[in-house]
Every structure is written in C-alpha cells, then in structure tokens.
Amino acid sequence: MSISLYDACRRPVALALSILCHYEIRNRDVSLSEGPLIVVSNHLSWLDIPLLAVAIRRRRISFMAKSEYFHSPIHAFIVRAMGSFTVDRGTVDRTAFDLAAKALQDGRALGIFPEGTRSRTFQLQKGKLGVAFIALRSNAVILPVGISGTERIRQRYQGSERRLSYRPRVTISIGQPFKLPPVNGKPGRADLTTSTETIMRHIAELLPEDYRGTYRTNGH
C-alpha cells in the first residue's frame, strides 16, 4: 500500500474515530529515533490499528494483521490503507517475517500485537515469541502502547435499541521507547521468553490494573 494513501487516510480516519468514540492520546509527542522501530500494543478491537496509526504521527507504521481482518471489505480497506500485511497465526509464517524485515529496512515502523489476536476477555494475555525474535534480530527500538476502551465501541450496535450517540472513552497511552538487552548468538527459546516478558510488562504498565490480566502488578 502506497505511503501517500497512508497519509491521505489519516485525517478522515481520525474524524471517523472521533465519531465512534472519545479518544485521548497520552504522551503523543514522545521522542522517536529514525532507526528500526517496533510498536507493540495490547489488542481489544480491530479499531486498534487505525487508532495507533492516528496516535503515532512521527512514524508510518506497517501492521502485522491476522488474515481474518481481510474477510470484510471495509476492514480490509482500512487496515490495508493503514499499511497492514497479513500473518497466518499458528504457523511459522516466513513471508510475514520477511515483510516485517523489509518494513524496518524501508524506514517504516512495524506494528505488532504480541498477544497474536484480540483478547476476548479484554485482559492482557501471554505474549507470543515472534515480536521478541524480530526485535532482537533487527536491534529495533520498541515503543510500548496501552489501549483501553475500544472494546466498548461495539456496544453502540448491540441490543434491541442501538445507541448510536454513545461515544465511549478510549485511552491510548504511549510509553517510553526501549531496547531489549542483547543476547550472544542466535536467541534461544529462553532468551525469547525473557524478552517477551519484558515487552509485555512494559505494555501492562500503561494499562489500568483491570486490563492487565496475566501481568497484573499483584500477580493474580
């Protein structure tokens, strides 16, 4: 998808999102380097993709999105316009990894939801190892983001009386960029597990306690 379409879609997408919800972006002006950057976030709704694209203005993002998003023409157009490409869950999708590497090499940020899918419980789930593998291989900076409230947008259209005027509050909290500690040689499963835990803890810190799930501060 062309860069010009990504930029052209940002403003109308931002307007559409403002109709669907009242969103607040925290720490929007965070300083970002020009090198490889991976944006990681929890995942509550397919609308998280356009919200992140609107929230992070300083870098264009290519999102790794599950193929199911492309079954709906509307979803497909929006996520493609926001620079997404598909990944097959449950397999070692080498094509997706190659596209991820190319996005980073081309100067775009890479957007990944480490949980691998939307959380049906709206709680932060255990992270998959893929994002740590990509980050360690590319030596990329990681930008954590915590999103809360997008799961409530669907309530506009549920029930016998649709509440089309309902605009739930959505918060996009952008954290501080960080790098994973380097490992010697090719990272093994233990390295990836430790690095994934680090990434998920950074995301959890940006979420309200009742969204943190597996990564609650009290460990329960």
RODO-2510 file (C-alpha; in nm, 4 decimals, decimal comma):
residues 220
     n   res          X          Y          Z
     1     m     0,0000     0,0000     0,0000
     2     s     0,1391     0,3345    -0,1016
     3     i     0,2702     0,5764     0,1550
     4     s     0,0564     0,8551     0,0047
     5     l    -0,2628     0,6600     0,0753
     6     y    -0,1500     0,6052     0,4359
     7     d    -0,1016     0,9786     0,4848
     8     a    -0,4208     1,0714     0,2992
     9     c    -0,6286     0,8367     0,5125
    10     r    -0,5041     0,9600     0,8493
    11     r    -0,7276     1,2688     0,8709
    12     p    -1,0574     1,1086     0,7579
    13     v    -0,9846     0,8040     0,9748
    14     a    -0,9221     1,0324     1,2737
    15     l    -1,2560     1,2039     1,2064
    16     a    -1,4391     0,8711     1,1810
    17     l    -1,2830     0,7528     1,5065
    18     s    -1,3884     1,0725     1,6827
    19     i    -1,7481     0,9949     1,5848
    20     l    -1,7230     0,6393     1,7186
    21     c    -1,5533     0,7260     2,0469
    22     h    -1,3978     0,9991     2,2583
    23     y    -1,0305     0,9095     2,2398
    24     e    -0,7432     1,0545     2,4366
    25     i    -0,3791     1,0131     2,3362
    26     r    -0,1255     1,0343     2,6165
    27     n     0,2438     1,1132     2,5581
    28     r     0,1822     1,1703     2,1876
    29     d     0,4980     1,3768     2,1451
    30     v     0,7334     1,1045     2,2663
    31     s     1,0750     1,1295     2,1001
    32     l     1,1313     0,8563     1,8404
    33     s     1,4582     0,7649     1,6709
    34     e     1,4961     0,7263     1,2960
    35     g     1,6211     0,3669     1,3164
    36     p     1,4221     0,0397     1,3263
    37     l     1,1136     0,0823     1,5453
    38     i     0,8547    -0,1726     1,6573
    39     v     0,5260    -0,0500     1,8045
    40     v     0,3719    -0,3065     2,0414
    41     s     0,0279    -0,2891     2,1995
    42     n    -0,2433    -0,4911     2,3651
    43     h    -0,5346    -0,5776     2,1358
    44     l    -0,9062    -0,5306     2,2114
    45     s    -1,0637    -0,4426     1,8746
    46     w    -0,9755    -0,4227     1,5053
    47     l    -1,0073    -0,0448     1,5540
    48     d    -0,6794    -0,0559     1,7480
    49     i    -0,4982    -0,0498     1,4125
    50     p    -0,6355     0,2833     1,2839
    51     l    -0,6154     0,4304     1,6350
    52     l    -0,2433     0,3562     1,6555
    53     a    -0,1869     0,4942     1,3056
    54     v    -0,3592     0,8178     1,4068
    55     a    -0,1936     0,8365     1,7507
    56     i     0,1664     0,7938     1,6342
    57     r     0,2257     1,0752     1,3899
    58     r     0,6055     1,0760     1,3737
    59     r     0,6434     0,7397     1,2000
    60     r     0,4417     0,5481     0,9401
    61     i     0,3518     0,2003     1,0640
    62     s     0,3176    -0,1308     0,8805
    63     f     0,0996    -0,3602     1,0901
    64     m     0,1200    -0,7361     1,1092
    65     a    -0,2524    -0,8202     1,0975
    66     k    -0,4225    -1,1583     1,1086
    67     s    -0,5711    -1,2716     0,7778
    68     e    -0,9257    -1,2755     0,9222
    69     y    -0,9331    -0,8940     0,9062
    70     f    -0,9307    -0,9127     0,5278
    71     h    -1,2566    -1,1119     0,5014
    72     s    -1,4621    -0,7916     0,5389
    73     p    -1,4182    -0,5417     0,2525
    74     i    -1,4484    -0,2459     0,4909
    75     h    -1,1983    -0,3884     0,7384
    76     a    -0,9673    -0,4878     0,4540
    77     f    -0,9639    -0,1388     0,3021
    78     i    -0,8936     0,0347     0,6321
    79     v    -0,6200    -0,1997     0,7528
    80     r    -0,4525    -0,2019     0,4114
    81     a    -0,4705     0,1779     0,3945
    82     m    -0,3003     0,1823     0,7336
    83     g    -0,0127    -0,0211     0,5898
    84     s    -0,1017    -0,3697     0,7133
    85     f     0,0039    -0,7087     0,5821
    86     t    -0,1265    -1,0492     0,6831
    87     v     0,0224    -1,3129     0,9071
    88     d    -0,1050    -1,6693     0,9448
    89     r    -0,1487    -1,7478     1,3116
    90     g    -0,0383    -2,0840     1,4411
    91     t     0,2316    -2,1294     1,1757
    92     v     0,5853    -2,0107     1,1198
    93     d     0,4920    -1,7509     0,8594
    94     r     0,8262    -1,6785     0,6955
    95     t     0,6666    -1,4490     0,4372
    96     a     0,5311    -1,2305     0,7172
    97     f     0,8733    -1,2229     0,8848
    98     d     1,0323    -1,1212     0,5540
    99     l     0,7733    -0,8435     0,5086
   100     a     0,8378    -0,7285     0,8645
   101     a     1,2117    -0,7105     0,7976
   102     k     1,1521    -0,5190     0,4739
   103     a     0,9268    -0,2669     0,6510
   104     l     1,2011    -0,1960     0,9038
   105     q     1,4668    -0,1735     0,6334
   106     d     1,2489     0,0726     0,4380
   107     g     1,2301     0,3050     0,7381
   108     r     0,8737     0,2260     0,8412
   109     a     0,7810     0,1299     1,1943
   110     l     0,6430    -0,2189     1,2471
   111     g     0,3171    -0,2577     1,4398
   112     i     0,2659    -0,5841     1,6282
   113     f     0,0088    -0,7071     1,8792
   114     p     0,2204    -0,9574     2,0769
   115     e    -0,0856    -1,1454     2,2069
   116     g    -0,1417    -1,2645     1,8499
   117     t    -0,5158    -1,1920     1,8487
   118     r    -0,7793    -0,9803     2,0153
   119     s    -0,8320    -1,0581     2,3807
   120     r    -1,1832    -1,1986     2,4221
   121     t    -1,1710    -1,1290     2,7962
   122     f    -1,0264    -0,7768     2,7401
   123     q    -0,7416    -0,8788     2,9728
   124     l    -0,3781    -0,8780     2,8628
   125     q    -0,2854    -1,2314     2,7509
   126     k     0,0527    -1,4028     2,7389
   127     g     0,2694    -1,2631     2,4619
   128     k     0,3889    -1,4709     2,1659
   129     l     0,7607    -1,5001     2,0985
   130     g     0,7616    -1,3586     1,7454
   131     v     0,7955    -0,9928     1,8381
   132     a     1,0987    -1,0621     2,0571
   133     f     1,2588    -1,2595     1,7740
   134     i     1,2096    -0,9718     1,5284
   135     a     1,3279    -0,7104     1,7782
   136     l     1,6443    -0,8986     1,8692
   137     r     1,7259    -0,9819     1,5073
   138     s     1,6790    -0,6209     1,3916
   139     n     1,8134    -0,4479     1,7047
   140     a     1,4999    -0,2350     1,6882
   141     v     1,3766     0,0153     1,9417
   142     i     1,0435    -0,0908     2,0929
   143     l     0,7617     0,1561     2,1599
   144     p     0,5012     0,0159     2,4037
   145     v     0,1405     0,1322     2,3895
   146     g    -0,1533     0,0517     2,6166
   147     i    -0,5070     0,0813     2,4798
   148     s    -0,8225     0,0740     2,6915
   149     g    -1,1864     0,1228     2,5965
   150     t    -1,2030     0,0144     2,2311
   151     e    -1,3915    -0,2991     2,3336
   152     r    -1,6846    -0,0759     2,4342
   153     i    -1,7328     0,0753     2,0877
   154     r    -1,9283    -0,2301     1,9730
   155     q    -2,1909    -0,1505     2,2383
   156     r    -2,3178     0,1227     2,0046
   157     y    -2,4598    -0,1509     1,7833
   158     q    -2,5666    -0,4141     2,0363
   159     g    -2,9060    -0,4763     2,1914
   160     s    -3,2551    -0,4044     2,0663
   161     e    -3,2007    -0,0280     2,0963
   162     r    -2,8815     0,0751     1,9229
   163     r    -2,7089     0,3626     2,0985
   164     l    -2,5564     0,5364     1,8005
   165     s    -2,4921     0,8514     2,0042
   166     y    -2,2870     0,6529     2,2577
   167     r    -1,9188     0,7552     2,2430
   168     p    -1,7144     0,5532     2,4922
   169     r    -1,3929     0,6925     2,6324
   170     v    -1,0836     0,5334     2,4769
   171     t    -0,7319     0,5926     2,6041
   172     i    -0,4132     0,5342     2,4031
   173     s    -0,1153     0,5575     2,6391
   174     i     0,2200     0,5779     2,4609
   175     g     0,5169     0,4692     2,6710
   176     q     0,8874     0,5367     2,6524
   177     p     1,0921     0,3620     2,3806
   178     f     1,3345     0,0933     2,4968
   179     k     1,5649    -0,1765     2,3647
   180     l     1,5892    -0,5385     2,4686
   181     p     1,9187    -0,6465     2,6250
   182     p     2,1305    -0,8084     2,3515
   183     v     2,1922    -1,1830     2,3536
   184     n     2,5010    -1,3702     2,2393
   185     g     2,4492    -1,5503     1,9131
   186     k     2,1108    -1,6712     1,7911
   187     p     1,8471    -1,6208     2,0627
   188     g     1,7156    -1,9438     2,2093
   189     r     1,3698    -2,0075     2,3473
   190     a     1,4745    -1,8980     2,6964
   191     d     1,6073    -1,5684     2,5581
   192     l     1,2865    -1,5118     2,3626
   193     t     1,0692    -1,5959     2,6631
   194     t     1,2565    -1,3500     2,8862
   195     s     1,2473    -1,0780     2,6209
   196     t     0,8763    -1,1327     2,5592
   197     e     0,8098    -1,0985     2,9312
   198     t     0,9955    -0,7664     2,9272
   199     i     0,7887    -0,6390     2,6347
   200     m     0,4583    -0,7421     2,7911
   201     r     0,5464    -0,5838     3,1253
   202     h     0,6105    -0,2532     2,9500
   203     i     0,2662    -0,2725     2,7872
   204     a     0,0993    -0,3699     3,1157
   205     e     0,2439    -0,0663     3,2925
   206     l     0,0483     0,1559     3,0507
   207     l    -0,2870    -0,0120     3,1195
   208     p    -0,5367     0,0283     3,4029
   209     e    -0,4947    -0,2540     3,6545
   210     d    -0,8189    -0,4262     3,5499
   211     y    -0,6870    -0,4643     3,1923
   212     r    -0,3506    -0,6185     3,2828
   213     g    -0,4673    -0,9779     3,3104
   214     t    -0,1702    -1,2133     3,3258
   215     y     0,0578    -0,9199     3,4039
   216     r    -0,1273    -0,7706     3,6997
   217     t     0,1027    -0,5981     3,9462
   218     n    -0,0059    -0,8252     4,2307
   219     g     0,0499    -1,1346     4,0162
   220     h    -0,3084    -1,2592     4,0498
***
